[in-house]
């Protein structure tokens, strides 16, 4: 999430993913840069504990995973990125604080061996936002692409040809990066509905993004933080976005954040709040992991877990979702209760 220009410095997801929100890590969900992910977590060392803990006031915003099950998550206030190796519950610094102003949406690119990260300055200085690539081998910065003035990088998805699709949560667009040597196309996909603010106090619009394919057609799904709407966009044979369609959900999404696609008809969404009533009361606020099953242009929403501490994003590893409890509403002042320590990443069996 990003600098809340009218409330308090806000951060978005990934979110998301993802993110926020990064891209899905399930082999069936067609983020091909992550398609090497195992379909079974046996042997990855995740059976011993259902949580990972983070030091201090970390506020883990986005989360993603490598093919071996290594988890990555970022701090939206210091920019630090840590990783949890398989068989380990120890958070190890991957990118030290200060390389990014704030780390948000992320996606593992297992083919080119990068961790792509949304960098956003949420301080009053607000020096801007960029999309960055860090080498998986050593955490070194490989590439950086500035966003347009006033933009805010929210989340990242990777297509089957390794094209990156990135949400701009301030300007309400989907951007495209066709290769590391290309230019970031800031206005690749636009629609008035993407950039319309339904809550004048919330500057964030498009948030999480997910990619899916049925083997022939390619789709992107993106959710709006302020309204909870989910849009499906088709990528045509020329690589252009078309047919932006609002999914008619049968339940509201409150502070919708990271989104992942299990396939073109099944989405997982992290929402910061389970109900609008708790938000109105000023906290404490619990959030949810939801599943949206699509039937054409309609979607049925069901709750997987509604006792999560303001989840912001998720990574899919085999048959599990690892959910970052970012407690983002406490960071932005929507929830007036103090943070719950330690900050956690929780495993939820799907």
Buried (B, 14 or more C-beta within 10 A) or exposed (E): BBBBBEEEBBBBBBBBBBBBBBBBBBBBBBBBBBBBBBEEBEEBBBEEEBEBBBEEBBBBBBBBBBBBBBBBBBBBBBBBBBBBBBEEBEBEEBBEBEBBBBBBBBBBBBEBBBBBBBBBBBEEEBEBBBBBBBBBEEBEEBBBBBBBEEBBBBBBBBBBEBBBBBBBBBBBBBBBBBEBEEEBBBEBBBBEBBBEBEEEEBBBBBBBBBBBBEEEEBBBBBBBBBBBBBBBBBBEEEEEBEEBEBBEBEEEBBBBBBBBBBBBBBBBBBBBBBBEEBBEEEBBBBBBBBBBEBEEEEBEBEEBBEEBBBBBBBBBBBEBBBBBBBBBBBBBEBBEEEBEEEBBBBBBEB
